[in-house]
């Protein structure tokens, strides 16, 4: 049996994010992408991304008289862990990563490669948070961006 649509969407977001490298034309190279919640202070190499379902209201619209499809949305949160260097500040690195993530999720299409299951749009919700953490040895930060993924599916086939 196939994975649920929401799980396929999260896996597709992770796969797109794994392609973020300078060699592929992005501003930064992401060293690792995970679906597991982790702590910033336990990281040895940065930047990394964490892909999670967002704490966002999900919508569903039912077309009872038409084709029987359900139009739905789900929130996806991309958490970025990064650190600054003496040549590139932390805020610059985070802004570059945020731009890279949006580019990865919206090009070459807005379907995340999931046309067969009905993904039809990726939207930046405008929800963005950032936290800077400094110690005597380093300056690190965590940021989170929430995207809304729109998709449709047949009733009974989530």
Residue pairs with C-beta under 8 A, 6 or more apart in sequence:
2 8
3 11
4 158
5 117
5 118
5 151
5 153
5 157
5 158
6 53
6 74
6 158
8 114
8 117
9 74
9 76
9 112
9 114
9 119
9 149
9 151
10 35
10 51
10 52
10 53
10 76
11 35
12 112
12 113
12 114
12 119
13 51
13 76
13 78
13 105
13 112
13 147
13 149
14 33
14 34
14 35
14 51
15 113
16 104
16 105
16 112
16 113
17 30
17 33
17 49
17 51
17 78
17 101
17 104
17 105
18 30
18 33
19 104
20 26
20 28
20 29
20 30
20 49
20 97
20 100
20 101
20 104
21 29
21 30
22 28
22 29
23 29
26 100
26 103
26 104
27 96
27 97
27 99
27 100
28 47
28 93
28 96
28 97
28 100
29 47
30 47
30 48
30 49
30 97
30 100
31 45
31 46
31 47
31 48
32 45
32 48
32 49
33 48
33 49
33 50
33 51
34 48
34 49
34 50
34 51
35 50
35 51
35 52
36 50
37 50
37 52
38 48
38 50
38 81
40 81
40 133
40 140
40 142
41 133
41 140
43 81
43 140
46 81
46 82
46 83
46 140
47 80
47 81
47 82
47 83
47 93
47 97
48 80
48 81
49 78
49 79
49 80
49 81
49 97
49 101
50 78
50 79
50 81
51 76
51 77
51 78
51 79
52 76
52 77
52 79
53 74
53 75
53 76
53 77
54 74
54 75
54 76
54 77
54 127
54 146
54 147
55 75
55 77
56 74
56 75
56 77
56 125
56 127
56 146
56 148
57 75
58 72
58 73
58 74
58 75
59 71
59 72
59 73
60 70
60 71
60 72
61 70
61 71
61 72
62 70
62 155
63 69
63 70
63 71
68 154
68 155
69 118
69 152
69 153
69 154
69 155
70 152
70 153
70 154
70 155
71 150
71 151
71 152
72 150
72 151
72 152
72 153
73 148
73 149
73 150
73 151
74 148
74 149
74 151
75 125
75 146
75 147
75 148
75 149
76 146
76 147
76 148
76 149
77 144
77 145
77 146
77 147
78 101
78 144
78 145
78 146
78 147
79 142
79 143
79 144
80 94
80 97
80 98
80 101
80 142
80 143
80 144
80 145
81 140
81 141
81 142
82 90
82 93
82 94
82 97
82 140
82 141
82 143
83 90
83 93
83 138
83 139
83 140
83 141
84 90
84 91
84 92
84 93
84 138
84 139
84 140
84 141
85 93
90 132
90 139
90 140
90 141
91 141
94 130
94 141
94 143
97 143
98 128
98 143
98 145
101 145
102 124
102 145
105 112
105 122
105 147
106 122
110 119
110 120
110 121
110 122
111 119
111 120
112 119
112 122
112 149
114 151
117 151
117 153
118 151
118 152
118 153
119 149
119 150
119 151
120 150
120 151
120 152
121 148
121 149
121 150
122 147
122 148
122 149
122 150
123 147
123 148
123 149
123 150
124 145
124 146
124 147
125 146
125 147
125 148
127 144
127 145
127 146
128 143
128 144
128 145
128 146
129 143
129 144
130 141
130 142
130 143
130 144
131 141
131 142
131 143
132 139
132 140
132 141
133 139
133 140
133 141
133 142
134 140
